[in-house]
Amino acid sequence: MNPLSRSARVLRRRLTIVVPVLFLVSAAYGGTPPNPAPSLQAAQQSIANAERVDAGTHAAAELSEARAKLSAAQAAVTEKKMVAAVQLADEARAEAELAVAKTSVVKANAVNADMERSNATLVDEMQRKTGDSR
């Protein structure tokens, strides 16, 4: 008996067992819809954080979009569209995080402008007291 044909038969036998098992496993895991609860909770927390840092004033469009996407995600859960719910919830979280980032930029720019004004005032005071005119 040829050793190559024996190994080919063993391989064929293993494949006849492994392939159906792989199909069953992939069907079992591939068929279950994702759980949108963690994504929804993350989106809600991000929106609450955006509200806490006053994003409604500085990034109202992004915060509004985050709220709309969260609402759409919740509606998708009601309609049993779990994949869409997860995607919308993730988009809502990203929009809320963008609102927080834009708010941080606006506030940082305001602090920077205030510091520049303060520095200019100090320079003016120093020049007036020393009589130095640059």
C-alpha positions as CSV (number, residue, x, y, z in Angstrom):
1,M,0.0,0.0,0.0
2,N,1.2,3.4,-0.9
3,P,1.9,5.7,2.1
4,L,0.7,8.7,0.1
5,S,-2.7,7.2,-0.6
6,R,-3.0,6.3,3.1
7,S,-2.3,9.9,4.2
8,A,-4.7,11.1,1.6
9,R,-7.5,8.9,3.0
10,V,-6.7,10.0,6.5
11,L,-6.8,13.6,5.4
12,R,-10.1,13.1,3.5
13,R,-11.6,11.4,6.6
14,R,-10.6,14.3,8.9
15,L,-12.0,16.8,6.4
16,T,-15.3,15.0,6.3
17,I,-15.5,15.5,10.1
18,V,-13.9,19.0,10.4
19,V,-15.7,20.8,7.6
20,P,-19.3,20.1,8.8
21,V,-18.2,21.0,12.4
22,L,-16.8,24.3,11.1
23,F,-20.0,25.1,9.3
24,L,-22.1,24.4,12.4
25,V,-19.8,26.5,14.6
26,S,-19.8,29.4,12.1
27,A,-23.6,29.2,11.7
28,A,-24.0,29.2,15.5
29,Y,-21.8,32.2,16.0
30,G,-22.6,34.0,12.8
31,G,-26.3,33.8,13.3
32,T,-26.6,35.5,16.6
33,P,-27.2,39.2,16.4
34,P,-24.8,41.4,18.4
35,N,-26.0,42.8,21.7
36,P,-26.5,46.5,21.3
37,A,-26.8,47.3,25.0
38,P,-23.0,48.1,25.6
39,S,-23.0,50.4,22.6
40,L,-26.2,52.1,23.6
41,Q,-24.8,52.6,27.1
42,A,-21.5,54.0,25.8
43,A,-23.4,56.4,23.6
44,Q,-25.6,57.6,26.5
45,Q,-22.5,58.1,28.6
46,S,-20.8,60.1,25.9
47,I,-23.8,62.3,25.4
48,A,-24.1,62.9,29.1
49,N,-20.4,63.8,29.2
50,A,-20.9,66.2,26.2
51,E,-23.7,67.9,28.0
52,R,-21.6,68.2,31.2
53,V,-18.9,70.1,29.4
54,D,-21.4,72.4,27.8
55,A,-21.2,71.0,24.2
56,G,-24.7,72.3,23.6
57,T,-23.3,75.8,23.5
58,H,-20.1,75.2,21.6
59,A,-20.9,72.1,19.4
60,A,-24.6,72.1,19.2
61,A,-24.8,70.4,15.7
62,E,-22.7,67.5,16.8
63,L,-24.5,67.0,20.0
64,S,-27.8,67.2,18.2
65,E,-26.6,64.6,15.7
66,A,-25.5,62.3,18.5
67,R,-28.9,62.5,20.2
68,A,-30.6,61.8,16.8
69,K,-28.4,58.8,16.2
70,L,-29.0,57.4,19.7
71,S,-32.7,57.8,19.2
72,A,-32.4,55.9,15.8
73,A,-30.4,53.2,17.5
74,Q,-33.1,52.7,20.2
75,A,-35.7,52.6,17.5
76,A,-33.6,49.9,15.7
77,V,-33.5,47.8,18.8
78,T,-37.3,48.0,19.0
79,E,-37.5,46.9,15.4
80,K,-35.1,44.0,16.2
81,K,-32.4,45.4,13.8
82,M,-29.5,44.7,16.2
83,V,-26.6,45.3,13.7
84,A,-28.0,48.6,12.7
85,A,-28.6,49.5,16.4
86,V,-25.0,48.8,17.3
87,Q,-23.7,50.8,14.3
88,L,-26.0,53.8,15.1
89,A,-25.1,53.7,18.8
90,D,-21.4,53.7,17.8
91,E,-22.0,56.7,15.5
92,A,-23.8,58.5,18.3
93,R,-20.9,57.9,20.7
94,A,-18.5,59.2,18.1
95,E,-20.6,62.3,17.4
96,A,-20.8,63.0,21.2
97,E,-17.0,62.6,21.5
98,L,-16.5,65.0,18.6
99,A,-18.8,67.5,20.3
100,V,-16.6,67.2,23.5
101,A,-13.5,67.6,21.4
102,K,-14.8,70.7,19.6
103,T,-15.9,72.2,22.9
104,S,-12.5,71.6,24.4
105,V,-10.9,73.4,21.4
106,V,-13.3,76.4,21.8
107,K,-12.6,76.6,25.5
108,A,-8.8,76.2,25.0
109,N,-8.8,78.9,22.3
110,A,-10.7,81.3,24.7
111,V,-8.2,80.6,27.5
112,N,-5.3,81.2,25.0
113,A,-6.8,84.5,23.8
114,D,-7.3,85.6,27.4
115,M,-3.7,84.8,28.2
116,E,-2.5,86.7,25.2
117,R,-4.5,89.7,26.3
118,S,-3.1,89.5,29.8
119,N,0.4,89.2,28.4
120,A,-0.1,92.2,26.2
121,T,-1.4,94.2,29.2
122,L,1.6,93.2,31.2
123,V,4.0,94.2,28.4
124,D,2.2,97.6,28.1
125,E,2.5,98.2,31.9
126,M,6.2,97.2,31.9
127,Q,6.9,99.6,29.0
128,R,5.0,102.5,30.7
129,K,6.9,102.0,34.0
130,T,10.3,101.8,32.4
131,G,9.7,104.4,29.7
132,D,10.8,101.9,27.1
133,S,8.9,102.1,23.8
134,R,9.5,99.2,21.5
